[in-house]
Amino acid sequence: MSSGRAATAAGWTVVSVASTSVSQLAVNVVLMRVLVPEQAGLAAIVALAAVFLDVVAGLGLTSALIQRRRVTSRELSSVHATNVALAVVALVVVAAFAAPIAGLLGAPAAAPLLVVCAAAAVVTSTGQVYRAMLEKRLDFRPLGLADAAFSLAFLVVTICLALVGGEALSAALGLLAGAAARTTL
């Protein structure tokens, strides 16, 4: 990789990380100021569920695509179908067990929020193979732009909904909007 290409890739990686970090910080600051403590706790559960579902949804299949020297179209479609299927299974499991999971977390009101987070994971799964192939080609510009779109959608939707009384649901819907923005861009 040339030094110019490496610098460009690093620059777009900075855009990605910075936009995501700044939006999450801004959202957390606003939510903690706007929400009552119980709702703030539910918003924290949304954040935790999002991280957990991101880890579970991929299961490293897209990383395997990046590391393989050559990838066939059949492998791409197989990994895509598997990622989406795993995310849909996670959505069904979360929907079926949302109430008991929320009860274990000591927050029964989190049940519908967990389902929205799982729906966001399904949306995200539809773009994972595309993102992996961009990473494989070291084409970080579209990834940086997509992550910036996620950050902007997450920030705007979450804060606007929170300010009009959306409570912790605003965080879950912001996550879903961000996932949609990242995947469609």
N, C-alpha and C positions, 0 to 999 in steps of 0.2 A: 504494500500500500504506500502510495506517495505521501510525502509530508503534507501537501496541500489537501489531499483527500482525507487524511487523518485529522487535520485541523477542522475541516468542514464537518466531518462526522462528530468530532468532539463538540463543536459549536451547537449542532442540532441536539446532541445529547444534553447539553447544558440547558437549551430551551425546554426540552422535555421535562427534565428534573426540576428546573426552576419554576416552570409554570404549574406543575403538579404540586410542588411544595408550597408555593405562595398561595395557590387557591385553597389548599387544605388548611393552611394556617388561617387565612381570612375567614373561611367558612367556620372553623372551630371558634375563632374569637367572636364572631357575630352570634353563632348559636349559643355560646355560653353566656352572652350578654342578654339575649332575647328569650331564651327558653327557661322555664322554671326547672329546678334541679331534677325532678323526675323525668321530664322530657329530655334534658341534657344527657341523662344516663341512657335513655333510649337511643339518642343520636350516637352515643359512644358504642352501643351495641351494633348499630348500623355499620359503623366504621370497622369494627371487629369482624362482623359477618362478611363484609366486602373483601377484606384481606383473606379470610379463610376460604371463601368461595373462589377467589382468584387462584389460590394455590391448588385447590382440589380440581378445578375445572381443567387446567392444562395438563397436569400429571406428567410434564416433561416431554410430551409427544412433539411439540413444536420445536423444542430444543434439539431433538434428534434430527429434525429436518435441517436445522442450521448447520449441524456438524457433519452431516453426510456430504460427501464430495458431489455426488449426483443424486438428484431426486426426480423420480418419474411422476408423470401426471397422475398415475394411479395411486402412488404413495401420497401425493398431495390431497387427492380427493378422499382417500381413506382416513388420513389424519384429520381432515376437516370434518368428515362425517362422525368420526369418533369423538372429537372435541365437542361438537354440537350435541351429540347423543349423551355424552357424560354430563354436560351442562343441563340438558333437559331432565335427565335422571336426577341430578342434584335438585333441580327445581321441584320435581314431583316429590322427592323425599322430604325436602324442606317444607313444602306445602302440607304434606301429610303429617309431619311431626313438628310443625311450627309451634303449636301450643305447648307440647311437652318440653321442647327445647327452650322456649321462652320461660316456662315455669322453672326449669333447671337454672336459668340465668337470674331467677328472682324478679323477672319483669314480664308478667303475662301480656302486657300491652305491646310487647315487641313482636308478637307472632306475625301480624300482617307486614311489619317492616322487614322481617326475615324473608318473607315470600317476595317482596319487591326487590330485595338484594339478590335473591336467586334468579329473578327474571333479568336483572342487569347482567348477571354472569352468562346467561344464555345469549344475550345480545353481544357481549364481548367475545364469546366463543366463535361467533360467525366470522370474526375478522382475524383470529389468531394465526391462521396459516398464511394469510396475506402479509401480516406483520413479520412473521418468521422469514418469509422469503425476502422481504425488504432488508431485514437484518443480515441475512445470508449474503446479499449483494452489497452490504454496507451502504445502503441508500437510506440514510437517517433523516433526510429532509421530510419526506412524507410522514415518518414516524413522529418527528418533532412537531409537525403541524397538527397531526391527529391528536397528540397528547395535549397540545395547546387548546385544541377545540374541546377536548374532554374537560380540561380545567376551566375554560370559560363557561361552558354549559353547566357544569357542576356548580360553579360559583354563582352564576346568575340565577339559576333555577332554585338552588337551595336557599340562598339569601332572600330572594323575592318571596318565596313561599313561607319562609320563617317569619318575615316581616308582616305578612298578612294573616298570620295565625296558623300556619301549616304544621307547627310543632315539629316533632321528630320525624314525621312523615316527609317533611321537606328534605331532610338529608337522604332518605331512601329514594325519593323521586329525583333529586339532584344527581344521585349516582346513576340512576337509570337514564336520565337525559345525557349525562356525560358519556356513558357507554354507547348510547346511540350516536352521539356526535363523533366520537372516536372511530367507531366502526364504519360510519358512512363516509367519512372524509378520506 
